[in-house]
Amino acid sequence: MSPMEPVKDTITRARLAELAASGFGDLIKAVVDCERRVMVVGGELHSDEEQWLLEDGSRQPELWGINLYPADLSPDWIEFDSMINVRPSQGNPSRGVENPQIQALIRAIIAELVPE
């Protein structure tokens, strides 16, 4: 696995693909901070990326785990699936991000961070 990489400005799909190739092949795990509009990619587990962000000042309720498929040019390149998303206290009882507004916010943040 490659080291985790914070994304506070932008990252290319090519770089995401490189990171994916050194780990899971076609996908790369990411955790997005919806408040700070940043993410961390490249962890073996979403919880590793979540911990990185928490240590960097993020608040746990704002963190959502996703998978990115850099070679997929469709809207489905973002997969809302992670164990860190299981939060019944926030109305999210599953691994998916069930709230369509949070999904839309995550998509907007990813569009900013991966502009190509």
C-alpha positions as CSV (number, residue, x, y, z in Angstrom):
1,M,0.0,0.0,0.0
2,S,1.2,3.5,-0.7
3,P,1.2,6.1,2.1
4,M,-2.0,8.1,2.7
5,E,-2.1,11.3,0.8
6,P,-4.1,14.4,2.0
7,V,-5.9,16.3,-0.7
8,K,-6.5,19.9,0.3
9,D,-6.2,21.5,-3.1
10,T,-6.5,19.2,-6.1
11,I,-5.4,15.8,-7.3
12,T,-5.6,14.3,-10.8
13,R,-7.4,11.1,-11.8
14,A,-4.0,9.9,-13.1
15,R,-2.5,10.3,-9.6
16,L,-5.5,8.6,-8.1
17,A,-5.1,5.7,-10.6
18,E,-1.4,5.4,-9.5
19,L,-2.3,5.2,-5.9
20,A,-5.1,2.7,-6.7
21,A,-2.7,0.5,-8.7
22,S,-0.3,0.3,-5.7
23,G,-3.2,-1.0,-3.5
24,F,-6.5,-2.3,-4.6
25,G,-6.1,-2.1,-8.4
26,D,-9.0,-0.2,-9.8
27,L,-10.3,1.6,-6.7
28,I,-8.9,3.8,-4.0
29,K,-10.4,4.5,-0.6
30,A,-11.0,8.0,0.5
31,V,-12.5,9.9,3.4
32,V,-14.1,13.3,2.8
33,D,-14.5,16.0,5.4
34,C,-17.7,17.8,4.3
35,E,-17.1,20.8,6.5
36,R,-13.4,21.5,5.6
37,R,-13.9,20.3,1.9
38,V,-10.8,18.1,2.0
39,M,-10.1,14.4,1.8
40,V,-7.4,11.8,2.4
41,V,-6.8,9.0,-0.1
42,G,-4.7,5.9,-0.2
43,G,-5.3,4.2,3.2
44,E,-5.8,0.5,3.5
45,L,-8.9,1.1,5.6
46,H,-11.3,4.1,5.7
47,S,-10.7,4.2,9.4
48,D,-7.0,4.9,8.8
49,E,-7.9,7.9,6.7
50,E,-10.6,8.9,9.2
51,Q,-8.0,8.9,12.0
52,W,-5.6,11.0,9.9
53,L,-8.3,13.6,9.4
54,L,-9.3,13.6,13.1
55,E,-5.7,14.2,14.1
56,D,-5.6,17.1,11.6
57,G,-8.6,18.8,13.2
58,S,-11.6,17.3,11.5
59,R,-14.8,16.5,13.4
60,Q,-16.1,12.9,13.1
61,P,-19.7,13.7,12.2
62,E,-18.4,15.5,9.0
63,L,-16.3,12.5,7.8
64,W,-17.7,10.1,5.2
65,G,-16.0,7.1,3.6
66,I,-16.1,6.5,-0.2
67,N,-14.4,4.5,-2.9
68,L,-13.2,6.2,-6.1
69,Y,-12.7,4.4,-9.4
70,P,-10.4,6.8,-11.3
71,A,-10.7,5.0,-14.7
72,D,-14.6,5.2,-14.6
73,L,-15.7,8.4,-16.3
74,S,-19.4,7.9,-15.3
75,P,-21.0,9.4,-12.2
76,D,-20.7,6.0,-10.7
77,W,-17.0,6.5,-10.2
78,I,-17.9,7.5,-6.6
79,E,-19.1,4.7,-4.5
80,F,-20.7,5.5,-1.1
81,D,-19.7,2.5,0.9
82,S,-17.7,2.3,4.1
83,M,-18.0,0.9,7.6
84,I,-17.2,4.3,9.0
85,N,-20.6,5.5,7.5
86,V,-22.6,3.3,9.9
87,R,-24.0,6.0,12.2
88,P,-27.6,5.4,13.5
89,S,-27.3,8.5,15.7
90,Q,-26.9,10.6,12.6
91,G,-29.7,8.8,10.7
92,N,-27.3,6.7,8.7
93,P,-27.8,3.0,9.7
94,S,-25.9,1.5,6.8
95,R,-22.5,1.5,5.1
96,G,-23.8,3.7,2.3
97,V,-24.4,7.4,2.6
98,E,-28.2,7.4,2.6
99,N,-28.9,11.2,2.7
100,P,-29.1,12.5,-0.9
101,Q,-28.0,16.0,0.2
102,I,-24.8,14.6,1.8
103,Q,-24.2,12.5,-1.3
104,A,-24.6,15.7,-3.4
105,L,-22.2,17.6,-1.1
106,I,-19.6,14.8,-1.4
107,R,-20.0,14.8,-5.2
108,A,-19.4,18.6,-5.3
109,I,-16.4,18.4,-3.1
110,I,-14.9,15.6,-5.2
111,A,-15.6,17.7,-8.3
112,E,-13.6,20.5,-6.7
113,L,-10.7,18.3,-5.6
114,V,-10.6,16.2,-8.8
115,P,-11.4,18.8,-11.4
116,E,-10.6,16.8,-14.6
